[in-house]
Amino acid sequence: MAPTALSLSVLNALSPAAFAAHFAGVLEHSPHYAAQVAAGRPFDTPEALAQAFAQAARSGSPAETLTLIRAHPDLAGKAALAGDLTPESAHEQASAGLDRLTPEEYAEFQALNAAYHRRFAMPYVVCVREQTKASIFEGARRRLTHTPEQERGAALHEIGRIARLRVLDLIHSQEQP
């Protein structure tokens, strides 16, 4: 179950451990980034907080950023079928209809995921909440033409977009009196 949304002023006043726990699911299987972001408080706006997560995702070494990218599940992959996605990923994949694929669409996703892993040794990462099924398929086909360096950059950009939406989900849009 997702944490309750809190106001920005409450979030800025939380202990570092409580802040990190609240935002632990923002970057897939990488709660240590929330502790890193906590050190940058106070944040003036929800967008500034979301930007801090995107910056944290890009701030690691090449090995660390690759580990973060690889922490993301394949779209409509084995983890989804087995029910092993994080709650955030399960909700996001369902929002794009990836939990309701036809057998033909599922087969195409499996082929695209396999091609993607062969070419880049990492999953295809996209902010599915901002996409349709068709645009996700098209994006995967297009991004298979990237160089490995371009694709790591594209994946980190998408991780920043995912993090932004997840952060905004965890913040009240208005301050409470």
C-alpha positions as CSV (number, residue, x, y, z in Angstrom):
1,M,0.0,0.0,0.0
2,A,1.3,3.4,-1.0
3,P,2.2,5.9,1.8
4,T,-0.3,8.6,2.5
5,A,0.3,11.9,0.7
6,L,1.8,14.5,3.0
7,S,2.2,18.3,2.6
8,L,5.6,19.6,1.6
9,S,6.0,21.4,4.9
10,V,5.4,18.1,6.8
11,L,7.8,16.3,4.4
12,N,10.5,18.9,5.0
13,A,10.2,18.4,8.8
14,L,10.3,14.6,8.8
15,S,13.4,12.9,10.2
16,P,15.8,11.7,7.5
17,A,14.7,8.1,8.1
18,A,11.0,8.9,7.9
19,F,11.5,11.0,4.8
20,A,13.5,8.1,3.2
21,A,10.8,5.6,4.2
22,H,8.0,7.8,2.7
23,F,9.9,8.1,-0.7
24,A,11.5,4.6,-0.7
25,G,9.5,3.4,-3.8
26,V,10.2,6.4,-6.0
27,L,13.3,4.9,-7.7
28,E,12.7,1.2,-8.4
29,H,14.2,-1.1,-5.7
30,S,16.6,1.8,-4.8
31,P,15.5,3.3,-1.5
32,H,19.0,4.6,-0.8
33,Y,18.3,7.5,-3.2
34,A,15.5,8.8,-0.9
35,A,18.1,9.1,1.9
36,Q,20.4,11.0,-0.5
37,V,17.5,13.4,-1.5
38,A,16.5,13.9,2.2
39,A,19.9,15.6,2.8
40,G,18.9,18.3,0.3
41,R,15.9,19.6,2.3
42,P,14.1,21.9,2.6
43,F,12.4,21.9,-0.8
44,D,10.4,24.9,-1.9
45,T,8.1,23.2,-4.3
46,P,7.0,19.7,-5.1
47,E,8.7,20.1,-8.5
48,A,12.0,20.9,-6.8
49,L,11.7,17.7,-4.8
50,A,10.9,15.7,-7.9
51,Q,13.8,17.2,-9.7
52,A,16.1,16.2,-6.8
53,F,15.1,12.6,-7.4
54,A,15.8,12.9,-11.1
55,Q,19.2,14.4,-10.3
56,A,20.0,11.7,-7.7
57,A,19.3,9.1,-10.4
58,R,21.8,10.7,-12.7
59,S,24.4,11.4,-10.0
60,G,25.9,8.0,-9.6
61,S,28.8,6.3,-11.4
62,P,28.2,4.6,-14.7
63,A,28.0,1.3,-12.8
64,E,25.5,2.7,-10.2
65,T,23.3,4.2,-12.9
66,L,23.3,0.9,-14.8
67,T,22.3,-0.9,-11.6
68,L,19.4,1.6,-11.2
69,I,18.3,1.0,-14.8
70,R,18.5,-2.7,-14.4
71,A,16.3,-2.5,-11.2
72,H,13.4,-1.8,-13.5
73,P,11.2,-4.6,-14.6
74,D,10.6,-5.6,-18.2
75,L,7.3,-4.2,-19.5
76,A,4.7,-7.0,-19.5
77,G,7.5,-9.4,-18.6
78,K,7.9,-12.4,-16.3
79,A,7.7,-10.3,-13.1
80,A,4.4,-8.9,-14.2
81,L,3.0,-12.3,-15.0
82,A,4.1,-13.7,-11.6
83,G,2.8,-10.7,-9.7
84,D,6.3,-9.7,-8.6
85,L,6.2,-6.1,-9.6
86,T,6.5,-3.3,-7.0
87,P,3.1,-1.8,-6.3
88,E,4.2,1.3,-8.1
89,S,5.2,-0.6,-11.3
90,A,2.1,-2.8,-11.2
91,H,-0.2,0.3,-11.0
92,E,1.8,2.1,-13.8
93,Q,1.8,-0.9,-16.2
94,A,-1.9,-1.4,-15.6
95,S,-2.6,2.3,-16.3
96,A,-1.2,1.8,-19.8
97,G,-3.1,-1.5,-20.3
98,L,0.0,-3.7,-20.2
99,D,-1.9,-6.1,-17.9
100,R,-4.5,-6.6,-20.6
101,L,-2.5,-7.5,-23.7
102,T,-3.7,-9.8,-26.4
103,P,-1.6,-12.9,-27.0
104,E,-0.1,-11.2,-30.1
105,E,0.8,-8.0,-28.2
106,Y,2.3,-10.1,-25.4
107,A,4.4,-12.1,-27.9
108,E,5.6,-8.8,-29.5
109,F,6.5,-7.4,-26.0
110,Q,8.5,-10.6,-25.3
111,A,10.3,-10.2,-28.6
112,L,11.1,-6.5,-28.0
113,N,12.2,-7.2,-24.4
114,A,14.6,-9.9,-25.7
115,A,16.0,-7.7,-28.5
116,Y,16.4,-4.9,-26.0
117,H,18.3,-7.1,-23.5
118,R,20.5,-8.5,-26.3
119,R,21.4,-5.0,-27.6
120,F,21.7,-3.1,-24.3
121,A,21.9,-5.7,-21.5
122,M,19.2,-3.8,-19.6
123,P,15.4,-3.4,-19.7
124,Y,13.5,-1.0,-21.9
125,V,12.5,1.8,-19.4
126,V,9.7,4.2,-20.2
127,C,7.3,6.3,-18.2
128,V,4.2,4.3,-19.1
129,R,1.9,6.7,-17.3
130,E,2.6,9.2,-20.0
131,Q,2.1,6.7,-22.9
132,T,-0.4,4.5,-24.7
133,K,0.2,0.9,-25.5
134,A,0.9,1.9,-29.1
135,S,3.4,4.6,-28.2
136,I,5.2,2.2,-25.9
137,F,5.6,-0.3,-28.7
138,E,6.7,2.4,-31.1
139,G,9.2,3.8,-28.6
140,A,10.8,0.4,-28.0
141,R,11.2,-0.2,-31.7
142,R,12.7,3.3,-32.2
143,R,15.0,3.1,-29.2
144,L,16.5,-0.2,-30.4
145,T,18.3,2.0,-33.0
146,H,20.1,3.9,-30.3
147,T,23.7,3.5,-29.3
148,P,24.2,2.0,-25.9
149,E,25.2,5.5,-24.6
150,Q,22.1,7.1,-26.1
151,E,20.0,4.4,-24.6
152,R,21.4,4.8,-21.1
153,G,20.7,8.5,-21.3
154,A,17.1,7.9,-22.6
155,A,16.5,5.3,-19.8
156,L,17.7,7.8,-17.1
157,H,15.5,10.5,-18.6
158,E,12.5,8.2,-18.4
159,I,13.5,7.2,-14.8
160,G,13.4,11.0,-14.0
161,R,9.9,11.2,-15.5
162,I,8.7,8.1,-13.5
163,A,10.2,9.5,-10.3
164,R,8.5,12.9,-10.9
165,L,5.1,11.3,-11.0
166,R,5.7,9.1,-8.1
167,V,7.0,12.0,-6.0
168,L,4.0,14.1,-6.9
169,D,1.7,11.2,-5.9
170,L,3.2,11.4,-2.4
171,I,2.7,15.1,-1.8
172,H,-0.5,16.9,-1.0
173,S,-1.1,19.5,-3.7
174,Q,-2.0,22.1,-1.1
175,E,-0.6,22.9,2.3
176,Q,-2.9,22.0,5.2
177,P,-3.7,24.8,7.7
